Amino acid sequence: EAGQSIQAAVDAAAPGDTVKVMSGDYTEPPSGSAAVRITKPLKLAANGKVRILPNTGQKDGIVVEPAHSGDPDIDGIEIKGFTVEGFSNNGIWLVHVNHFNIEKNESINNLENGIWPTLSANGQVKKNVSYGSQDSALWIEASENVRVLNNDFHHSPTGLEITISKDITVEENDV
């Protein structure tokens, strides 16, 4: 429902559910370093124009990671259609995620990295726009079998960075 907490909806969702977020600007209640933290497989889909903005203490926009260090990787994530703007660290950050789709998002002025899958596998970053980072617009790190397709990365010191990764396909991007 418009104006409600995205984090509350994510927390209430069962693994495998789709959380649809109605149009609007969202500033999540301050409850940690991320505006939205996802610790289970699910689809997060914007229904219209959805912008996530930082609140006190929030350094990252959307973070996807296992609930506890050493837990199994999260298997199955989709984040589609969001604008994540103005965070001091990262816009969309995946850690230990298998089978992911990051599609049609905008990362604007997130000062470390715009979109950053790390220690992740078997996914795609497709049709996103990322700019205004002070490091990389997109950084694929320590990951494998990732497709980077039809994205637009600009106005960052590094448009696209790929480090210690394998089987990365990069096609039709504007960097």
N, CA, C and O of each residue as an XYZ file, in Angstrom:
700
protein
N       0.846     -1.187      0.000
C       0.000      0.000      0.000
C       0.884      1.240      0.000
O       1.889      1.289      0.709
N       0.517      2.231     -0.785
C       1.323      3.442     -0.912
C       1.534      4.097      0.448
O       0.612      4.202      1.256
N       2.769      4.536      0.681
C       3.086      5.250      1.911
C       3.431      4.356      3.084
O       3.846      4.849      4.133
N       3.268      3.055      2.930
C       3.606      2.129      4.002
C       5.077      1.769      3.918
O       5.773      2.189      2.993
N       5.553      0.992      4.881
C       6.960      0.623      4.930
C       7.260     -0.551      3.992
O       6.615     -1.596      4.067
N       8.243     -0.365      3.112
C       8.694     -1.458      2.260
C       9.315     -2.540      3.143
O       9.075     -3.728      2.926
N      10.110     -2.140      4.131
C      10.749     -3.114      5.021
C       9.715     -3.958      5.747
O       9.900     -5.169      5.875
N       8.645     -3.364      6.220
C       7.586     -4.120      6.915
C       6.970     -5.156      5.970
O       6.687     -6.279      6.385
N       6.763     -4.786      4.706
C       6.194     -5.721      3.731
C       7.178     -6.850      3.437
O       6.775     -8.007      3.316
N       8.470     -6.519      3.322
C       9.502     -7.537      3.093
C       9.554     -8.497      4.280
O       9.624     -9.712      4.096
N       9.521     -7.954      5.492
C       9.571     -8.788      6.695
C       8.370     -9.730      6.783
O       8.500    -10.869      7.232
N       7.203     -9.252      6.353
C       5.977    -10.051      6.436
C       5.864    -11.090      5.322
O       5.096    -12.045      5.439
N       6.622    -10.906      4.248
C       6.527    -11.805      3.096
C       7.142    -13.164      3.410
O       8.122    -13.268      4.147
N       6.545    -14.195      2.834
C       7.110    -15.544      2.930
C       8.178    -15.701      1.849
O       8.115    -15.021      0.824
N       9.159    -16.586      2.057
C      10.136    -16.840      1.000
C       9.432    -17.180     -0.318
O       8.506    -17.991     -0.344
N       9.879    -16.555     -1.403
C       9.289    -16.797     -2.713
C       8.162    -15.852     -3.076
O       7.718    -15.841     -4.224
N       7.684    -15.054     -2.120
C       6.605    -14.102     -2.401
C       7.088    -12.965     -3.298
O       8.288    -12.738     -3.458
N       6.114    -12.256     -3.878
C       6.377    -11.015     -4.598
C       5.833     -9.870     -3.761
O       4.663     -9.875     -3.379
N       6.680     -8.890     -3.475
C       6.270     -7.680     -2.765
C       6.168     -6.578     -3.809
O       7.171     -6.171     -4.396
N       4.939     -6.096     -4.037
C       4.706     -5.017     -5.000
C       4.592     -3.709     -4.225
O       3.827     -3.603     -3.266
N       5.362     -2.721     -4.653
C       5.410     -1.433     -3.964
C       4.749     -0.384     -4.842
O       5.127     -0.204     -6.000
N       3.762      0.308     -4.288
C       3.016      1.327     -5.028
C       3.866      2.582     -5.223
O       4.806      2.825     -4.468
N       3.529      3.375     -6.241
C       4.260      4.605     -6.558
C       4.383      5.514     -5.342
O       3.489      5.579     -4.499
N       5.511      6.211     -5.274
C       5.713      7.198     -4.225
C       7.158      7.255     -3.785
O       7.986      6.445     -4.201
N       7.449      8.232     -2.929
C       8.760      8.347     -2.305
C       8.694      7.662     -0.957
O       7.753      7.874     -0.192
N       9.696      6.838     -0.663
C       9.724      6.070      0.578
C      10.991      6.397      1.358
O      12.097      6.307      0.826
N      10.824      6.771      2.603
C      11.916      6.929      3.542
C      11.588      5.984      4.684
O      10.667      6.230      5.463
N      12.344      4.908      4.777
C      12.061      3.857      5.762
C      12.439      4.318      7.169
O      13.369      5.107      7.335
N      11.712      3.822      8.192
C      12.089      4.158      9.569
C      13.540      3.742      9.837
O      13.983      2.695      9.366
N      14.282      4.566     10.596
C      15.682      4.218     10.863
C      15.778      2.984     11.762
O      15.381      3.022     12.927
N      16.310      1.887     11.207
C      16.383      0.652     11.997
C      17.646     -0.125     11.684
O      17.743     -1.304     12.023
N      18.607      0.508     11.048
C      19.844     -0.170     10.687
C      20.547      0.596      9.601
O      20.149      1.710      9.259
N      21.598      0.003      9.050
C      22.408      0.716      8.061
C      21.796      0.706      6.658
O      22.259      1.434      5.780
N      20.754     -0.115      6.436
C      20.101     -0.173      5.125
C      18.644      0.290      5.239
O      17.978      0.038      6.244
N      18.164      0.969      4.194
C      16.744      1.345      4.164
C      15.886      0.088      4.063
O      14.889     -0.045      4.772
N      16.276     -0.846      3.172
C      15.559     -2.104      2.995
C      16.582     -3.237      3.022
O      17.524     -3.252      2.229
N      16.392     -4.176      3.931
C      17.299     -5.328      4.055
C      16.486     -6.587      3.789
O      15.492     -6.851      4.465
N      16.920     -7.367      2.792
C      16.228     -8.591      2.391
C      17.116     -9.772      2.760
O      18.290     -9.821      2.390
N      16.537    -10.727      3.499
C      17.327    -11.875      3.971
C      16.720    -13.209      3.548
O      17.048    -14.248      4.122
N      15.832    -13.190      2.542
C      15.195    -14.423      2.061
C      14.879    -14.256      0.580
O      14.830    -13.130      0.084
N      14.664    -15.362     -0.131
C      14.343    -15.243     -1.553
C      12.972    -14.602     -1.747
O      11.988    -15.021     -1.137
N      12.918    -13.580     -2.604
C      11.637    -12.963     -2.960
C      11.815    -12.040     -4.143
O      12.934    -11.773     -4.581
N      10.694    -11.555     -4.656
C      10.692    -10.569     -5.728
C      10.213     -9.254     -5.138
O       9.174     -9.203     -4.481
N      10.971     -8.191     -5.373
C      10.609     -6.847     -4.949
C      10.362     -6.054     -6.220
O      11.293     -5.793     -6.982
N       9.105     -5.667     -6.456
C       8.720     -5.046     -7.719
C       8.040     -3.704     -7.493
O       7.100     -3.594     -6.706
N       8.525     -2.692     -8.189
C       7.894     -1.374     -8.136
C       6.694     -1.375     -9.074
O       6.781     -1.802    -10.225
N       5.581     -0.892     -8.555
C       4.366     -0.752     -9.349
C       4.190      0.743     -9.600
O       3.467      1.421     -8.871
N       4.859      1.253    -10.641
C       4.894      2.691    -10.886
C       6.249      3.242    -10.481
O       7.216      2.489    -10.359
N       6.327      4.553    -10.272
C       7.592      5.206     -9.924
C       7.787      5.159     -8.415
O       7.057      5.806     -7.664
N       8.781      4.386     -7.977
C       9.070      4.221     -6.550
C      10.495      4.693     -6.291
O      11.450      4.211     -6.899
N      10.614      5.647     -5.374
C      11.921      6.187     -5.004
C      12.190      5.874     -3.539
O      11.347      6.135     -2.681
N      13.373      5.311     -3.250
C      13.789      5.023     -1.880
C      14.874      6.020     -1.512
O      15.902      6.115     -2.183
N      14.632      6.767     -0.429
C      15.535      7.823      0.023
C      16.049      7.505      1.422
O      15.370      6.809      2.177
N      17.243      8.000      1.790
C      17.814      7.658      3.093
C      17.152      8.367      4.268
O      16.643      9.481      4.150
N      17.180      7.677      5.406
C      16.774      8.237      6.686
C      18.008      8.198      7.591
O      19.056      7.700      7.182
N      17.895      8.708      8.793
C      19.011      8.767      9.742
C      19.690      7.417      9.902
O      19.035      6.415     10.190
N      21.007      7.394      9.713
C      21.792      6.182      9.940
C      21.804      5.193      8.791
O      22.529      4.199      8.844
N      21.027      5.439      7.765
C      20.967      4.506      6.632
C      22.026      4.874      5.593
O      21.985      5.941      4.981
N      22.981      3.949      5.415
C      24.078      4.186      4.475
C      23.857      3.493      3.140
O      24.441      3.892      2.132
N      23.010      2.445      3.118
C      22.755      1.672      1.908
C      21.264      1.678      1.607
O      20.433      1.726      2.514
N      20.935      1.628      0.309
C      19.536      1.600     -0.101
C      18.906      0.234      0.121
O      18.243      0.010      1.134
N      19.112     -0.685     -0.829
C      18.586     -2.051     -0.733
C      19.775     -2.992     -0.570
O      20.675     -3.018     -1.409
N      19.774     -3.762      0.513
C      20.822     -4.743      0.760
C      20.178     -6.122      0.809
O      19.195     -6.330      1.519
N      20.740     -7.068      0.048
C      20.273     -8.448      0.061
C      21.427     -9.300      0.569
O      22.493     -9.332     -0.045
N      21.220     -9.993      1.692
C      22.260    -10.829      2.277
C      21.624    -11.823      3.233
O      20.540    -11.571      3.759
N      22.294    -12.959      3.465
C      21.771    -13.900      4.466
C      21.635    -13.204      5.827
O      22.373    -12.268      6.136
N      20.684    -13.677      6.627
C      20.406    -13.050      7.919
C      21.617    -13.059      8.837
O      21.851    -12.097      9.568
N      22.390    -14.141      8.804
C      23.546    -14.271      9.689
C      24.755    -14.723      8.894
O      24.623    -15.489      7.940
N      25.922    -14.259      9.276
C      27.166    -14.682      8.642
C      27.265    -16.205      8.699
O      27.050    -16.801      9.754
N      27.585    -16.829      7.581
C      27.693    -18.287      7.540
C      26.415    -18.999      7.125
O      26.444    -20.195      6.835
N      25.276    -18.277      7.092
C      24.036    -18.879      6.590
C      24.205    -19.184      5.102
O      25.048    -18.579      4.439
N      23.405    -20.125      4.567
C      23.480    -20.403      3.121
C      23.141    -19.153      2.295
O      22.443    -18.251      2.757
N      23.655    -19.132      1.068
C      23.326    -18.031      0.160
C      21.815    -17.937     -0.027
O      21.105    -18.939      0.058
N      21.339    -16.739     -0.280
C      19.926    -16.543     -0.628
C      19.759    -16.992     -2.072
O      20.523    -16.569     -2.939
N      18.783    -17.833     -2.344
C      18.596    -18.417     -3.662
C      17.308    -17.891     -4.288
O      16.219    -18.391     -4.005
N      17.444    -16.870     -5.146
C      16.291    -16.347     -5.879
C      15.872    -14.967     -5.413
O      15.111    -14.830     -4.455
N      16.374    -13.937     -6.096
C      16.034    -12.542     -5.775
C      15.752    -11.813     -7.078
O      16.466    -11.978     -8.068
N      14.699    -11.003     -7.062
C      14.474    -10.071     -8.160
C      14.174     -8.707     -7.557
O      13.351     -8.582     -6.650
N      14.851     -7.690     -8.069
C      14.585     -6.300     -7.688
C      14.353     -5.558     -8.989
O      15.245     -5.469     -9.832
N      13.145     -5.022     -9.150
C      12.763     -4.482    -10.457
C      12.008     -3.159    -10.325
O      10.975     -3.074     -9.661
N      12.551     -2.135    -10.974
C      11.802     -0.895    -11.170
C      11.976      0.182    -10.122
O      11.168      1.109    -10.079
N      12.989      0.109     -9.274
C      13.146      1.072     -8.186
C      14.148      2.169     -8.540
O      15.074      1.952     -9.321
N      13.949      3.342     -7.957
C      14.951      4.396     -7.942
C      15.477      4.456     -6.518
O      14.718      4.679     -5.575
N      16.780      4.255     -6.368
C      17.432      4.292     -5.057
C      18.390      5.476     -5.112
O      19.303      5.508     -5.938
N      18.174      6.456     -4.220
C      18.844      7.744     -4.411
C      19.386      8.339     -3.117
O      18.691      8.409     -2.103
N      20.653      8.767     -3.178
C      21.206      9.624     -2.142
C      21.804      8.940     -0.925
O      21.943      9.578      0.118
N      22.161      7.672     -1.019
C      22.750      6.974      0.125
C      24.263      7.200      0.148
O      24.886      7.329     -0.906
N      24.852      7.247      1.338
C      26.283      7.545      1.454
C      27.157      6.372      1.031
O      28.326      6.575      0.703
N      26.625      5.146      1.028
C      27.406      4.001      0.555
C      26.842      3.483     -0.763
O      27.141      4.039     -1.820
N      26.031      2.425     -0.716
C      25.627      1.717     -1.927
C      24.130      1.837     -2.202
O      23.318      1.951     -1.284
N      23.788      1.810     -3.490
C      22.383      1.826     -3.879
C      21.736      0.465     -3.699
O      20.864      0.300     -2.845
N      22.155     -0.515     -4.498
C      21.646     -1.888     -4.418
C      22.865     -2.794     -4.251
O      23.750     -2.822     -5.105
N      22.899     -3.533     -3.144
C      24.075     -4.325     -2.775
C      23.640     -5.749     -2.469
O      22.852     -5.986     -1.554
N      24.164     -6.698     -3.247
C      23.879     -8.124     -3.036
C      25.133     -8.813     -2.512
O      26.215     -8.639     -3.073
N      24.999     -9.589     -1.448
C      26.101    -10.346     -0.874
C      25.629    -11.788     -0.671
O      24.630    -12.019      0.010
N      26.334    -12.755     -1.254
C      25.971    -14.172     -1.123
C      24.545    -14.435     -1.618
O      23.697    -14.934     -0.878
N      24.305    -14.088     -2.881
C      23.003    -14.312     -3.513
C      23.208    -15.177     -4.754
O      24.087    -14.902     -5.570
N      22.400    -16.216     -4.892
C      22.416    -17.096     -6.048
C      21.093    -16.922     -6.802
O      20.030    -16.844     -6.185
N      21.160    -16.863     -8.126
C      19.969    -16.666     -8.972
C      19.311    -15.319     -8.656
O      18.402    -15.233     -7.831
N      19.794    -14.272     -9.332
C      19.249    -12.937     -9.089
C      18.982    -12.213    -10.402
O      19.603    -12.488    -11.429
N      18.039    -11.282    -10.334
C      17.718    -10.408    -11.455
C      17.547     -8.991    -10.907
O      16.630     -8.716    -10.133
N      18.445     -8.101    -11.321
C      18.382     -6.689    -10.957
C      18.049     -5.963    -12.248
O      18.903     -5.845    -13.127
N      16.819     -5.472    -12.379
C      16.345     -5.016    -13.685
C      15.538     -3.724    -13.590
O      14.701     -3.550    -12.705
N      15.819     -2.822    -14.538
C      15.064     -1.572    -14.701
C      15.060     -0.713    -13.440
O      14.050     -0.088    -13.118
N      16.191     -0.679    -12.722
C      16.330      0.191    -11.558
C      17.176      1.398    -11.925
O      17.894      1.395    -12.925
N      17.074      2.443    -11.087
C      17.934      3.609    -11.198
C      18.673      3.771     -9.886
O      18.063      3.782     -8.817
N      19.987      3.897     -9.968
C      20.808      4.212     -8.805
C      21.378      5.600     -9.039
O      22.162      5.813     -9.964
N      20.975      6.547     -8.190
C      21.335      7.948     -8.394
C      22.058      8.483     -7.157
O      21.511      8.475     -6.054
N      23.285      8.944     -7.357
C      24.039      9.618     -6.289
C      24.168      8.789     -5.020
O      24.076      9.321     -3.913
N      24.381      7.489     -5.179
C      24.748      6.637     -4.044
C      26.274      6.625     -4.055
O      26.885      6.144     -5.009
N      26.886      7.148     -3.004
C      28.241      7.664     -3.114
C      29.351      6.620     -3.194
O      30.435      6.939     -3.681
N      29.131      5.394     -2.741
C      30.190      4.397     -2.920
C      29.976      3.707     -4.268
O      30.632      4.053     -5.251
N      29.067      2.736     -4.321
C      28.769      2.033     -5.573
C      27.267      2.095     -5.842
O      26.452      2.041     -4.921
N      26.924      2.207     -7.113
C      25.510      2.229     -7.464
C      24.861      0.869     -7.268
O      23.944      0.718     -6.461
N      25.344     -0.119     -8.012
C      24.836     -1.493     -7.941
C      26.049     -2.388     -7.735
O      27.033     -2.280     -8.467
N      25.986     -3.275     -6.739
C      27.181     -4.022     -6.357
C      26.850     -5.453     -5.953
O      26.634     -5.718     -4.770
N      26.804     -6.393     -6.917
C      26.714     -7.802     -6.549
C      28.109     -8.324     -6.185
O      29.036     -8.222     -6.989
N      28.259     -8.874     -4.999
C      29.529     -9.454     -4.585
C      29.291    -10.832     -3.982
O      28.273    -11.068     -3.331
N      30.234    -11.734     -4.203
C      30.125    -13.108     -3.690
C      28.798    -13.741     -4.108
O      28.173    -14.467     -3.334
N      28.380    -13.456     -5.339
C      27.079    -13.899     -5.834
C      27.241    -14.614     -7.174
O      28.293    -14.526     -7.806
N      26.193    -15.325     -7.604
C      26.315    -16.134     -8.819
C      24.978    -16.273     -9.540
O      23.905    -16.105     -8.960
N      25.090    -16.588    -10.836
C      23.934    -16.976    -11.647
C      22.860    -15.894    -11.665
O      21.722    -16.114    -11.252
N      23.253    -14.721    -12.153
C      22.286    -13.632    -12.163
C      22.472    -12.700    -13.325
O      23.344    -12.889    -14.174
N      21.629    -11.683    -13.346
C      21.763    -10.660    -14.375
C      21.468     -9.288    -13.811
O      20.672     -9.119    -12.887
N      22.142     -8.311    -14.403
C      21.935     -6.891    -14.142
C      21.547     -6.323    -15.496
O      22.383     -6.222    -16.394
N      20.273     -5.950    -15.649
C      19.733     -5.661    -16.976
C      18.883     -4.392    -16.978
O      18.034     -4.189    -16.111
N      19.135     -3.539    -17.980
C      18.329     -2.340    -18.235
C      18.262     -1.402    -17.029
O      17.221     -0.800    -16.763
N      19.378     -1.279    -16.298
C      19.459     -0.336    -15.189
C      20.174      0.930    -15.640
O      20.891      0.932    -16.641
N      19.966      2.010    -14.884
C      20.698      3.252    -15.062
C      21.364      3.545    -13.718
O      20.704      3.530    -12.679
N      22.675      3.812    -13.741
C      23.385      4.102    -12.507
C      24.381      5.224    -12.747
O      25.180      5.169    -13.683
N      24.327      6.257    -11.884
C      25.251      7.379    -12.029
C      25.386      8.132    -10.706
O      24.575      7.982     -9.792
N      26.437      8.944    -10.638
C      26.647      9.794     -9.474
C      27.352      9.110     -8.314
O      27.344      9.633     -7.199
N      27.962      7.950     -8.549
C      28.738      7.287     -7.496
C      30.140      7.879     -7.473
O      30.608      8.413     -8.478
N      30.807      7.786     -6.334
C      32.190      8.243     -6.255
C      33.168      7.100     -6.503
O      34.378      7.319     -6.553
N      32.647      5.875     -6.659
C      33.477      4.732     -7.027
C      32.898      4.173     -8.332
O      33.115      4.762     -9.391
N      32.171      3.059     -8.287
C      31.671      2.420     -9.509
C      30.156      2.541     -9.641
O      29.421      2.399     -8.664
N      29.706      2.805    -10.857
C      28.273      2.773    -11.131
C      27.756      1.333    -10.969
O      26.696      1.104    -10.388
N      28.536      0.362    -11.498
C      28.266     -1.066    -11.288
C      29.587     -1.757    -11.002
O      30.556     -1.593    -11.743
N      29.622     -2.528     -9.929
C      30.806     -3.312     -9.602
C      30.377     -4.753     -9.405
O      29.607     -5.064     -8.495
N      30.881     -5.635    -10.267
C      30.694     -7.079    -10.111
C      31.968     -7.582     -9.436
O      33.049     -7.488    -10.018
N      31.860     -8.111     -8.224
C      33.044     -8.517     -7.474
C      32.892     -9.939     -6.951
O      31.859    -10.304     -6.390
N      33.943    -10.738     -7.146
C      34.002    -12.098     -6.594
C      32.718    -12.872     -6.898
O      32.154    -13.530     -6.024
N      32.272    -12.783     -8.138
C      31.016    -13.405     -8.547
C      31.243    -14.236     -9.806
O      32.281    -14.128    -10.458
N      30.251    -15.070    -10.137
C      30.382    -15.878    -11.353
C      29.039    -16.051    -12.043
O      27.973    -16.014    -11.430
N      29.151    -16.246    -13.369
C      27.991    -16.434    -14.231
C      26.976    -15.297    -14.056
O      25.833    -15.520    -13.656
N      27.422    -14.082    -14.365
C      26.561    -12.896    -14.286
C      26.512    -12.257    -15.668
O      27.538    -12.088    -16.326
N      25.310    -11.906    -16.092
C      25.090    -11.210    -17.353
C      24.806     -9.734    -17.062
O      23.947     -9.407    -16.243
N      25.535     -8.855    -17.740
C      25.381     -7.406    -17.598
C      24.902     -6.902    -18.954
O      25.694     -6.783    -19.889
N      23.612     -6.606    -19.065
C      22.980     -6.376    -20.364
C      22.200     -5.067    -20.426
O      21.401     -4.772    -19.537
N      22.432     -4.290    -21.468
C      21.606     -3.119    -21.804
C      21.471     -2.106    -20.669
O      20.391     -1.557    -20.454
N      22.564     -1.857    -19.940
C      22.550     -0.872    -18.862
C      23.160      0.438    -19.341
O      23.811      0.488    -20.384
N      22.942      1.494    -18.569
C      23.510      2.812    -18.826
C      24.228      3.259    -17.552
O      23.590      3.532    -16.536
N      25.559      3.332    -17.616
C      26.377      3.719    -16.460
C      27.163      4.969    -16.827
O      27.893      4.972    -17.818
N      27.021      6.036    -16.033
C      27.741      7.268    -16.368
C      27.943      8.139    -15.130
O      27.411      7.862    -14.055
N      28.731      9.202    -15.314
C      29.019     10.189    -14.266
C      29.457      9.551    -12.949
O      28.979      9.917    -11.876
N      30.369      8.596    -13.051
C      31.030      7.965    -11.909
C      32.483      7.747    -12.340
O      32.733      7.557    -13.530
N      33.459      7.768    -11.405
C      34.852      7.545    -11.820
C      35.031      6.237    -12.589
O      35.792      6.187    -13.554
N      34.340      5.185    -12.172
C      34.361      3.917    -12.885
C      32.926      3.574    -13.270
O      32.062      3.440    -12.404
N      32.675      3.433    -14.559
C      31.322      3.081    -15.000
C      30.998      1.640    -14.671
O      29.974      1.342    -14.057
N      31.902      0.731    -15.097
C      31.684     -0.703    -14.915
C      32.990     -1.331    -14.449
O      34.008     -1.230    -15.133
N      32.965     -1.973    -13.299
C      34.143     -2.629    -12.736
C      33.826     -4.102    -12.508
O      32.785     -4.446    -11.947
N      34.747     -4.977    -12.957
C      34.599     -6.414    -12.730
C      35.921     -6.903    -12.156
O      36.962     -6.784    -12.802
N      35.886     -7.454    -10.944
C      37.111     -7.943    -10.317
C      36.905     -9.346     -9.774
O      35.806     -9.712     -9.357
N      37.976    -10.127     -9.785
C      38.041    -11.513     -9.304
C      36.737    -12.277     -9.516
O      36.168    -12.845     -8.584
N      36.283    -12.273    -10.767
C      35.037    -12.928    -11.138
C      35.282    -13.795    -12.361
O      36.304    -13.652    -13.032
N      34.339    -14.701    -12.657
C      34.478    -15.522    -13.863
C      33.127    -15.707    -14.531
O      32.074    -15.609    -13.901
N      33.193    -15.978    -15.835
C      31.990    -16.177    -16.650
C      31.036    -14.982    -16.562
O      29.853    -15.140    -16.263
N      31.568    -13.791    -16.825
C      30.768    -12.576    -16.829
C      30.535    -12.177    -18.285
O      31.495    -12.045    -19.044
N      29.298    -11.985    -18.682
C      28.930    -11.558    -20.021
C      28.503    -10.101    -19.953
O      27.632     -9.738    -19.162
N      29.116     -9.269    -20.782
C      28.816     -7.837    -20.810
C      28.441     -7.475    -22.246
O      29.284     -7.542    -23.141
N      27.172     -7.090    -22.472
C      26.717     -6.792    -23.828
C      25.765     -5.603    -23.843
O      24.925     -5.436    -22.958
N      25.925     -4.782    -24.883
C      24.969     -3.698    -25.199
C      24.780     -2.697    -24.055
O      23.670     -2.217    -23.826
N      25.869     -2.384    -23.335
C      25.807     -1.383    -22.276
C      26.349     -0.056    -22.790
O      27.178     -0.030    -23.699
N      25.882      1.044    -22.210
C      26.398      2.371    -22.503
C      27.171      2.796    -21.256
O      26.584      3.109    -20.220
N      28.512      2.800    -21.377
C      29.352      3.087    -20.218
C      30.187      4.315    -20.501
O      30.973      4.737    -19.653
